[in-house]
Amino acid sequence: MTARWRAYLTMALLLPLSGCVTTEVVAPYQRGYLAEQGMQWEPNPRNEKLKGHVYNSKEASSGGSGATGGGCGCN
């Protein structure tokens, strides 16, 4: 094997290692900003809970969010 091919092989084996990215860690002082109301998946969790309750009561099924009633909405 010539020196040129060895160099190509070495570069080919080391090239994937150059794309590694370290994971960024959220600093404690940044967590308060990330927990703000505007950053939440659901801006109003109370309305989403009510929607889920009404849906589960009407469908008589549970969507993994808790126990439900038999369709009458009296749970």
C-alpha positions in Angstrom: 0.0 0.0 0.0 1.4 3.3 -0.9 1.7 6.3 1.4 -1.0 8.2 -0.6 -3.5 5.4 -0.1 -2.7 5.2 3.6 -3.3 8.9 3.9 -6.7 8.6 2.1 -7.7 5.7 4.3 -6.7 7.6 7.4 -8.7 10.7 6.3 -11.7 8.5 5.4 -11.6 6.9 8.9 -11.2 10.2 10.8 -13.6 12.2 8.7 -16.8 11.0 10.5 -15.3 11.9 13.9 -15.1 15.6 12.9 -18.9 15.9 12.7 -19.5 15.0 16.4 -21.3 17.7 18.3 -21.4 17.9 22.0 -24.8 18.2 23.7 -25.6 21.6 25.1 -26.7 21.6 28.7 -29.3 24.1 29.9 -27.8 26.2 32.7 -29.8 26.7 35.9 -30.2 30.4 35.2 -31.7 29.7 31.8 -34.4 27.3 33.1 -36.6 30.1 34.3 -36.7 31.6 30.9 -37.5 28.3 29.2 -40.3 27.7 31.7 -42.1 30.9 30.8 -45.8 30.8 29.7 -45.0 31.6 26.1 -42.6 28.7 25.8 -45.1 26.0 26.8 -46.6 23.5 24.3 -50.1 24.5 25.4 -50.4 28.2 26.3 -53.4 27.6 28.6 -53.2 24.2 30.3 -56.6 24.7 32.0 -58.4 25.0 28.7 -56.5 21.9 27.4 -57.5 19.9 30.5 -61.1 20.9 30.0 -61.1 20.0 26.3 -59.6 16.6 27.2 -62.2 16.0 29.9 -65.0 16.9 27.6 -63.6 14.7 24.8 -63.0 11.7 27.1 -66.5 12.1 28.6 -68.2 12.2 25.2 -66.1 9.4 23.7 -66.3 7.2 26.8 -62.6 6.4 26.4 -59.4 7.5 28.1 -56.5 9.0 26.3 -53.9 8.3 28.9 -54.6 11.4 30.9 -56.6 9.7 33.7 -59.8 7.9 34.5 -63.0 8.8 32.7 -66.7 8.2 33.1 -69.2 6.3 31.1 -70.1 9.1 28.7 -72.5 11.1 30.9 -69.8 13.6 31.9 -70.5 13.1 35.6 -67.1 11.9 36.7 
